[in-house]
């Protein structure tokens, strides 16, 4: 279970990184326009942090209950077929620590993604094609 959780954690981190990189590339024109309207480079980082936070929280809001339900059903069917009468146990502390770690990593990824945008904020230009 720990290896599966670790692999899922790495997949989620990669998903958050790719989502933020894609969003910043697609919204570069929007960021240039906001910069022209007075957006400070520091606020670009705030935008990305909020986006990462909302992305992770929405994923956890859906994923944790569905994962718990699927795990409980699978475990109950598995133990029933073996003839064992054990109720599934949910480890709350590791689940909460994993969720907090995921939020912290998402915010760190957002901060790292924002660094090149903040550095180039003064040099951003719009190319209309």
N, C-alpha and C positions, 0 to 999 in steps of 0.2 A: 504493500500500500504506500509506503514512503517513496519508493522509486516512481510509482505512477503519479503521485502527487507532485514530486519534483519535476517530472517531465511535463505535466500539465502547467506547472508554474512557469517553466521556461517557455512553453508555447504561448501562454497568455502574455508574458513580457514581450515576446517577439511580435505578437499581434498588436499590442499597444504601441510599440515602437513604429511598426509599419503604418498603423492608422495615423499616427501623428505626423510622420514624414509625408505621407500622401496628402493629408489635410493641409500641411504647410505649403506643399508644392502647388496644390490646386487653388489655394486661397492667397497666393502671393500677391495677386493684383488687388485683392481686397485689403490686404495688409498695407500695400503701397498707398492706396486711397486713404485708409485710416491714418497712416503716417502723415500724409499731406494735410489731413484735417486736424492734426495736432496730437496724434497718438505717440507717446513716448516709447523708446525701445524697451524700457522695463515693463510696460503694459503688454507688450507682445508676449513676454514670458507669462504674465498673468493669464492671458487668453489661453495659451497652450496648457497651463496647469489646470485651469477649470475644465478644459476639454478632456484632458486625461482623467481627471477626477470623475467627471460625469460618465465617461466611457466605462471606467472600471466599476463604479458604483452600479450602473445599469446592468452590467454583465453579472455582477455578484448578486444583484437583486433577483435576477432570473436564474442564474446558474446554481447558486447554493441551494435554494429550495428544490429545484428539479433534480440536482445531484443527490441530495439527501433522500428524496422520495425514490429515485431509481435505485439507490444503494440499499435502502430498507426493503424494497420489494425484491430485489435480486437476492439479498441475504436471506430473507424469509423463505423464498422459494428454494434456495440452495440447502438451507438447513432442514426444511420440511422433507425434501427428497432424501436427505441422509438419515432422517429419522431422529434428528436432534431437536430438542425443544429449547432454543435460545432466542431471546429477543435481540434485535440489532441495537448496538450501542453507538451513540454519536459522540465522538470526542470533541467537546465544545472548545476547550482551550486551544488545541492545535488548529482548529477551524478559525477561531478568532485571530490567532497570531498570523495565520496564513493570509487572512483578509487584510489585516493591518500591514503586513509586509508587502502585499500586492499594491495597496494604496501608496505606500512609501516609494516603491520602485516605480510606479507610474508617475508620481510627481518628480522623481529624479530623472526619468526619461524625458519628461516634458521640459525640465530645466536644461537638459543637454541638447534637446532639439531646438530650444529657443536661442541658444548661444550664437549660432551662425546668423540667425535672423536679426538678433539685436546688434551684432557687429556690422552687418550690412544695411541696417535700417536707414542710415543716411544716404546710402548709395542706391537704394531701390529705385527702379524705374519701371514704367509700364510700357509694354510692347503690345500694341494692338494690331492683330493680323486679320 
